[in-house]
Amino acid sequence: MDDDLHGGSRMRDDARFRILRLISDRPEMSQRELAEALGLSLGGVNFCMKGLVERGMVKVRNFRKSGNKLAYAYFLTPQGASEKAALTRAFLERRMAEYQALKAEIEALEAEVGTADAGR
């Protein structure tokens, strides 16, 4: 099955984009917080984060959040920042194409309704 035809690759790109965007703004967010903020499963965020770390786009550092609890902070590497920029461009292009298609559909439906109303 081709992921591109079924949206799998695009969905992964969108998830990566959204994760990179959030950790760029809030590196102290836990994976659980990322999952909740993005409406993704914790396992999905964990899988994506591991991939981002393995590909050198994100660095992970331990820090003390409060008391003796260890937590992690996620930082974009220069490669991660470049990937975020590329994903942002692709995301924006997809959204603009969706917007144009939706706008055309709305105009067609308005014309239909206008024609139907005129016939009454």
Secondary structure per residue as TSV (DSSP state, phi and psi in degrees):
chain	resnum	aa	ss	phi	psi
A	1	M	-	360.0	130.5
A	2	D	-	-83.5	116.7
A	3	D	H	-58.5	-38.4
A	4	D	H	-63.5	-34.9
A	5	L	H	-72.5	-26.6
A	6	H	H	-108.0	8.1
A	7	G	T	84.6	-1.7
A	8	G	H	-62.1	-47.4
A	9	S	H	-64.9	-42.7
A	10	R	H	-63.9	-39.7
A	11	M	H	-66.1	-40.2
A	12	R	H	-64.8	-42.4
A	13	D	H	-60.6	-43.0
A	14	D	H	-63.6	-41.6
A	15	A	H	-64.1	-45.5
A	16	R	H	-60.1	-45.2
A	17	F	H	-57.6	-49.1
A	18	R	H	-66.1	-38.1
A	19	I	H	-67.2	-47.7
A	20	L	H	-59.9	-39.2
A	21	R	H	-64.1	-45.1
A	22	L	H	-67.6	-45.2
A	23	I	H	-71.5	-22.3
A	24	S	H	-65.1	-40.0
A	25	D	H	-82.3	-36.1
A	26	R	-	-137.8	78.3
A	27	P	T	-62.8	-18.7
A	28	E	T	-83.6	-5.1
A	29	M	-	-62.3	136.2
A	30	S	-	-77.9	164.6
A	31	Q	H	-62.4	-34.9
A	32	R	H	-63.9	-42.6
A	33	E	H	-65.8	-39.9
A	34	L	H	-60.4	-46.5
A	35	A	H	-59.7	-45.3
A	36	E	H	-64.9	-43.4
A	37	A	H	-65.7	-32.8
A	38	L	H	-97.9	-7.4
A	39	G	T	70.0	31.5
A	40	L	-	-111.9	164.0
A	41	S	-	-75.2	153.2
A	42	L	H	-62.0	-40.7
A	43	G	H	-62.4	-39.3
A	44	G	H	-65.3	-42.3
A	45	V	H	-65.5	-43.1
A	46	N	H	-60.0	-45.5
A	47	F	H	-60.4	-45.6
A	48	C	H	-65.3	-43.2
A	49	M	H	-63.2	-41.9
A	50	K	H	-59.5	-42.5
A	51	G	H	-63.6	-42.0
A	52	L	H	-64.6	-38.5
A	53	V	H	-68.7	-46.5
A	54	E	H	-61.7	-34.2
A	55	R	T	-84.6	2.1
A	56	G	T	78.1	19.2
A	57	M	S	-91.9	-23.1
A	58	V	E	-133.7	138.0
A	59	K	E	-108.2	145.2
A	60	V	E	-114.3	133.2
A	61	R	E	-128.8	141.7
A	62	N	E	-81.8	144.9
A	63	F	E	-151.7	162.4
A	64	R	E	-92.0	117.7
A	65	K	E	-77.4	-53.6
A	66	S	E	-161.4	138.6
A	67	G	T	61.5	-130.4
A	68	N	T	-99.5	5.0
A	69	K	E	-75.7	127.5
A	70	L	E	-89.8	140.9
A	71	A	E	-136.2	176.2
A	72	Y	E	-120.5	150.7
A	73	A	E	-121.3	140.3
A	74	Y	E	-111.6	129.5
A	75	F	E	-124.6	136.3
A	76	L	E	-73.7	134.8
A	77	T	-	-83.0	170.7
A	78	P	H	-55.8	-38.6
A	79	Q	H	-64.6	-38.9
A	80	G	H	-65.5	-38.2
A	81	A	H	-65.0	-40.6
A	82	S	H	-64.8	-42.6
A	83	E	H	-62.7	-41.8
A	84	K	H	-60.5	-43.7
A	85	A	H	-62.5	-43.9
A	86	A	H	-65.0	-43.1
A	87	L	H	-65.8	-35.3
A	88	T	H	-63.8	-45.0
A	89	R	H	-60.8	-46.4
A	90	A	H	-64.4	-41.8
A	91	F	H	-61.7	-45.6
A	92	L	H	-63.5	-42.6
A	93	E	H	-60.3	-44.0
A	94	R	H	-63.2	-44.1
A	95	R	H	-65.6	-38.5
A	96	M	H	-65.5	-40.8
A	97	A	H	-64.7	-41.2
A	98	E	H	-63.0	-41.1
A	99	Y	H	-62.1	-46.2
A	100	Q	H	-63.4	-41.8
A	101	A	H	-64.8	-42.7
A	102	L	H	-65.7	-41.5
A	103	K	H	-61.2	-43.5
A	104	A	H	-64.1	-40.6
A	105	E	H	-65.0	-41.6
A	106	I	H	-62.6	-44.6
A	107	E	H	-61.4	-40.9
A	108	A	H	-64.8	-42.1
A	109	L	H	-67.1	-39.2
A	110	E	H	-63.2	-39.5
A	111	A	H	-65.6	-40.2
A	112	E	H	-60.8	-48.7
A	113	V	H	-64.5	-40.5
A	114	G	H	-61.6	-42.0
A	115	T	H	-66.4	-43.1
A	116	A	H	-65.1	-41.9
A	117	D	H	-66.1	-35.8
A	118	A	H	-68.5	-28.0
A	119	G	T	-78.3	-8.0
A	120	R	-	-88.4	360.0
